[in-house]
């Protein structure tokens, strides 16, 4: 008996920095790594915590990038490890004064939830591998993504959740395209 299959998910990477050049650099590197961007939430002021000020500075801006290519759920840890490499690369370049000029947080969106990868363990997170944990950041219920008590404040913002609803609509279209492509391939065989 084969294990059940799950639909691939939509990859969304949150990028934040105080430097527009760092965000542009990250965007270019992420496109090279994950393929074309389907949609994005323009950079917004990240004022929800002072946690990152010591390593990233002040006046942070955050954007969400949605990638066209769907990805298997079991790749979330790999995506986080790859974005850590990018963060380290930019930090070591010496182009910016902060020890961490960019933060890249990959997440996966499917019809029922939006989940993030992190290196920080908490009671509500599951260990994936290689020091990477996952959390369900938002759940889809009654036509919208809803926060949990542990959801980061920026992801609980109505405009961010509305953007993720739009990404969900795009994701449903991509699933239909993939199903149509599989059906056509089956007919040809």
C-alpha positions in Angstrom: 0.0 0.0 0.0 1.3 3.5 -0.9 1.2 6.3 1.6 -1.4 8.9 0.8 -0.2 11.9 -1.2 -0.7 15.5 -0.3 -1.0 18.4 -2.7 2.0 20.6 -3.1 1.9 23.9 -1.4 2.5 27.5 -2.4 5.8 28.8 -1.3 5.8 32.3 0.3 8.9 34.0 1.6 8.8 36.9 4.0 11.8 39.2 3.5 12.6 42.0 5.8 15.4 44.5 6.2 16.0 48.2 6.7 17.9 48.4 3.4 16.0 48.5 0.1 19.2 47.2 -1.6 19.2 44.1 0.7 15.5 43.4 -0.2 16.3 43.8 -3.9 19.4 41.5 -3.5 17.2 38.9 -1.7 14.5 39.1 -4.3 17.0 38.4 -7.1 18.6 35.5 -5.2 15.2 34.0 -4.2 14.0 34.1 -7.8 17.2 32.3 -8.9 16.5 29.7 -6.2 12.7 29.2 -6.3 11.7 30.5 -9.8 9.4 33.4 -10.8 7.3 35.4 -8.4 3.6 35.2 -9.0 2.5 38.0 -6.6 3.9 40.1 -3.8 2.8 42.2 -0.9 4.8 45.4 -1.2 7.1 46.3 1.7 5.4 47.6 4.8 6.6 49.0 8.0 7.6 46.3 10.5 6.7 47.8 13.8 5.3 44.8 15.6 8.3 43.9 17.8 11.7 45.3 18.8 13.2 41.7 18.9 15.2 42.3 15.7 16.6 45.7 16.4 19.9 44.5 18.0 20.9 42.5 14.9 19.0 44.2 12.1 18.6 47.8 13.2 15.5 50.0 13.2 13.0 51.1 10.5 12.6 47.6 9.2 10.4 46.9 6.1 8.8 43.6 5.3 7.4 42.1 2.1 5.9 38.8 1.2 6.9 37.1 -2.1 4.6 34.3 -3.5 6.4 32.0 -6.0 4.7 30.4 -9.0 6.2 27.0 -8.6 4.4 24.7 -6.1 6.5 22.8 -3.6 6.1 19.6 -1.7 5.2 20.1 2.0 8.3 18.1 3.1 10.6 20.7 1.5 9.8 23.4 4.1 13.0 22.6 6.2 15.1 22.6 3.0 13.7 26.0 2.0 14.5 27.4 5.4 18.1 26.0 5.3 18.6 27.5 1.9 17.4 30.9 3.0 19.7 30.8 6.0 22.6 30.3 3.6 21.4 33.4 1.7 21.2 35.4 4.9 24.7 34.4 5.9 26.0 35.2 2.4 24.8 38.8 2.6 25.9 39.2 6.2 29.4 38.1 5.3 29.6 40.4 2.3 30.2 43.4 4.5 27.9 45.6 2.4 25.7 46.5 5.4 26.7 47.5 9.0 24.2 45.2 10.8 25.2 41.7 11.7 22.0 40.5 10.0 21.0 42.8 7.2 18.2 40.5 5.9 15.8 38.1 7.4 14.2 35.5 5.1 11.3 33.3 6.4 9.9 30.8 4.1 6.4 29.5 4.6 3.9 27.2 2.9 0.3 28.0 2.2 -2.3 25.4 1.4 -6.1 25.4 1.4 -6.3 24.9 5.2 -3.3 26.7 6.7 -0.3 28.9 6.4 2.8 27.5 8.1 6.2 29.0 8.7 9.7 27.5 9.3 11.8 28.7 12.1 15.0 27.8 14.0 13.3 28.7 17.3 11.6 25.9 19.3 8.4 26.6 21.2 5.7 24.4 22.8 3.4 24.7 19.7 6.1 23.9 17.1 7.1 20.6 15.5 10.7 19.6 14.8 11.3 18.9 11.1 15.1 18.3 10.8 18.5 19.9 11.0 17.4 22.4 13.7 14.3 23.6 11.8 10.8 23.7 13.3 7.4 24.4 11.8 4.4 26.1 13.1 0.9 26.5 11.8 0.8 30.3 11.9 -2.7 30.8 10.5 -5.6 28.5 9.9 -8.3 28.9 7.2 -11.8 29.1 8.6 -15.0 30.7 7.5 -13.5 32.1 4.3 -10.4 33.7 5.8 -7.0 33.0 7.5 -7.3 33.4 11.2 -4.6 33.8 13.8 -3.7 31.6 16.8 -2.6 33.0 20.2 1.0 32.5 19.1 0.7 34.1 15.6 3.2 36.8 15.0 1.5 40.2 15.2 2.4 41.1 11.6 0.7 38.0 10.2 -2.4 38.7 12.3 -2.7 42.1 10.5 -5.9 42.2 8.4 -4.0 43.5 5.3 -1.6 40.6 5.5 -4.3 38.0 6.0 -6.2 39.5 3.1 -3.1 39.2 0.9 -2.9 35.5 2.0 -6.5 35.1 1.0 -5.6 36.4 -2.5 -2.6 34.0 -2.5 -5.0 31.2 -1.7 -7.1 32.1 -4.7 -4.0 32.0 -6.8 -3.0 28.7 -5.2 -6.4 27.2 -6.1 -5.9 28.2 -9.7 -2.4 26.6 -9.7 -3.9 23.4 -8.3 -6.5 23.4 -11.1 -3.7 24.0 -13.7 -1.6 21.1 -12.3 -4.6 18.8 -12.3 -5.5 19.7 -15.9 -1.8 19.1 -16.9 -1.9 15.7 -15.3 -5.2 14.8 -16.9 -3.8 15.8 -20.3 -0.7 13.8 -19.8 -2.8 10.7 -18.8 -4.8 11.1 -22.1 -1.6 11.3 -24.2 -0.2 8.2 -22.5 
